[in-house]
Amino acid sequence: MTANHPHEKIVAQDATTGEEISSTTIPPSTPTKSKNDPQRNAFTALLSPSKRTRPEATQSPSPDHAPSALTTFAGRSGLGAYTQAPESFPPSRVIGFDESYVTINDLYPKSSIHLLLLPRHPEKQLLHPFKALQDPAFLTSIQEEVRKLRSLVAKELQRRFGKFSAQERKREEAMEKALDAGEDIDEASLPKGRNWSKEVIAGVHTHPSMSHLHIHVLSIDRHSECMRHRKHYNSFATPFLVNVEDFPLATEDMMRRSKEKWLDRDLVCWRCGRNFGNKFKALKQHLEGEFEEWKKQ
């Protein structure tokens, strides 16, 4: 417990369960240099592992990031393994990285798509997000990376759920009608289709459960088998999650957010606003129906 991690002092505001805080060991690997792009690019590959390919080989890690054999990052330091040696993990876990950032699929996703953006900046990695994101240049860099990931997640949402969407169907029908009539397709006159980017949220937790700085980028649906507790839901459905676009925060706002018991609030459906009090099981059942309706929008 350090001054850089005030969230560790407030156990009641921990959004994860003990089973979700596990050590991460860097897998052994013998990477070689590639003639092509040496690193996986999260912004040109689909999220689905079945649609994503690794390059022929990955670049050897730089001395600053080179791991020793079977390095283990224990407990709340588990995310450090990914920033230390992202090339050692399969694309089902690490979907992209460069010298500054690593993007991974969350091990315990709380939505149908849930990514973590992990900065590799040594001077920022172990800071509380409220402090790290007060740096204007660093904040700008983070926000730009989040915008890229938001676009990536939006495209994946369209790929997965576009066939269910009424808004997407109207656009497809208009295109098919024009093609059947032998007409040129005028994009400006077509229905816009669904704006999947609006279905993506991104932010940091007021009291992060893991030591290394990480930004959550996830679909808004909160539909996942890993959503099992009241605190899981409220950590993404209340101001406990602070939007990255809201930074930098004023000092009084940081203090107010830190003191509030967000995870203890009533459970309120993110879509229809219905209040379930503390009845998580009832909310969970309700969310199944809301997920199906959300896909149809």
Salt bridges, closest charged atoms under 4 A:
ASP14 OD2 - ARG76 NH2 2.69
GLU19 OE2 - ARG228 NH1 3.29
GLU20 OE2 - LYS110 NZ 3.03
GLU20 OE1 - HIS232 NE2 3.01
ASP106 OD2 - HIS114 NE2 3.43
ASP135 OD2 - LYS124 NZ 2.88
GLU144 OE1 - ARG147 NH1 3.56
GLU145 OE2 - LYS148 NZ 3.46
GLU156 OE2 - ARG159 NH2 2.70
GLU156 OE2 - ARG160 NE 2.92
GLU187 OE1 - ARG171 NH2 2.52
GLU199 OE2 - ARG194 NH2 3.41
GLU245 OE1 - ARG147 NH2 3.60
ASP253 OD1 - ARG256 NH2 2.92
ASP253 OD1 - ARG257 NE 3.28
GLU260 OE2 - ARG265 NH2 3.48
GLU288 OE1 - HIS223 NE2 3.18
GLU290 OE1 - ARG271 NH1 2.62
GLU290 OE2 - HIS286 NE2 3.08
GLU292 OE1 - LYS295 NZ 3.28
GLU293 OE2 - LYS296 NZ 3.63
